[in-house]
């Protein structure tokens, strides 16, 4: 993704651009860490976990390719009722 200074503000300084770029890189790194954590928690490969939405938001929607029974067992081990989670079949 290319962000130009005009996209942010017409008088953006190089320091401002560096700050915006660093912020974006931080968000992308956090998303990668989240995917890694979810994959590890559920015993799935990182390639089987993806962000469906919320790439730049605090609220994320995640897809996990995983056997339904294993998914439910992991949720239960975390103290989460599987019926409280919106999981498609």
C-alpha positions as CSV (number, residue, x, y, z in Angstrom):
1,X,0.0,0.0,0.0
2,X,1.4,3.4,-1.0
3,X,0.5,6.4,1.1
4,X,1.5,9.8,-0.2
5,X,1.7,12.9,1.9
6,X,-1.3,14.3,0.0
7,X,-3.5,11.4,1.2
8,X,-2.8,12.4,4.8
9,X,-2.4,16.2,4.6
10,X,-1.1,18.6,1.9
11,X,1.6,20.0,4.1
12,X,2.9,16.8,5.7
13,X,6.6,16.9,6.6
14,X,9.0,14.0,6.2
15,X,8.9,13.5,10.0
16,X,5.1,13.2,9.9
17,X,5.4,10.7,7.0
18,X,7.9,8.7,9.0
19,X,5.5,8.6,12.0
20,X,2.6,7.5,9.8
21,X,4.7,4.8,8.1
22,X,5.9,3.6,11.5
23,X,2.3,3.5,12.8
24,X,1.2,1.4,9.8
25,X,4.1,-1.0,10.1
26,X,3.3,-1.3,13.8
27,X,-0.4,-2.3,13.0
28,X,0.8,-4.8,10.4
29,X,3.2,-6.3,12.8
30,X,0.5,-6.5,15.5
31,X,-1.8,-8.3,13.0
32,X,0.9,-10.8,12.2
33,X,1.5,-11.4,15.9
34,X,-2.2,-11.9,16.4
35,X,-2.4,-14.5,13.6
36,X,0.6,-16.3,15.1
37,X,-1.0,-16.3,18.6
38,X,-4.3,-17.6,17.3
39,X,-2.6,-20.3,15.2
40,X,-0.6,-21.4,18.2
41,X,-3.6,-21.4,20.6
42,X,-5.7,-23.5,18.3
43,X,-2.9,-25.7,17.0
44,X,-3.4,-24.6,13.5
45,X,-0.9,-23.5,10.8
46,X,-0.5,-19.8,10.3
47,X,-1.7,-20.2,6.7
48,X,-5.1,-21.5,8.1
49,X,-5.7,-18.2,10.1
50,X,-6.7,-15.0,8.3
51,X,-8.1,-11.6,9.1
52,X,-11.5,-11.3,7.4
53,X,-11.9,-7.7,8.5
54,X,-10.5,-5.1,10.8
55,X,-7.0,-4.9,9.5
56,X,-6.6,-1.4,10.9
57,X,-9.1,-1.6,13.6
58,X,-9.0,-2.8,17.2
59,X,-12.0,-5.0,16.4
60,X,-11.0,-8.0,14.2
61,X,-12.9,-10.7,12.5
62,X,-10.8,-13.8,12.1
63,X,-11.2,-17.0,10.1
64,X,-9.7,-20.2,11.2
65,X,-9.7,-23.4,9.1
66,X,-10.0,-26.0,11.8
67,X,-12.1,-29.1,12.7
68,X,-15.2,-27.9,14.5
69,X,-14.7,-30.3,17.5
70,X,-11.1,-29.1,18.0
71,X,-12.3,-25.5,17.8
72,X,-14.9,-26.1,20.5
73,X,-12.4,-28.0,22.7
74,X,-10.0,-25.1,22.6
75,X,-12.7,-22.6,23.3
76,X,-13.9,-24.6,26.3
77,X,-10.3,-24.9,27.6
78,X,-10.2,-21.1,27.5
79,X,-13.4,-20.8,29.5
80,X,-15.5,-19.7,26.5
81,X,-18.8,-21.3,25.7
82,X,-18.6,-22.4,22.1
83,X,-22.3,-21.5,21.7
84,X,-21.4,-17.8,22.4
85,X,-19.1,-17.7,19.4
86,X,-20.4,-17.0,15.9
87,X,-18.8,-19.8,14.0
88,X,-20.0,-20.9,10.6
89,X,-20.1,-24.6,9.8
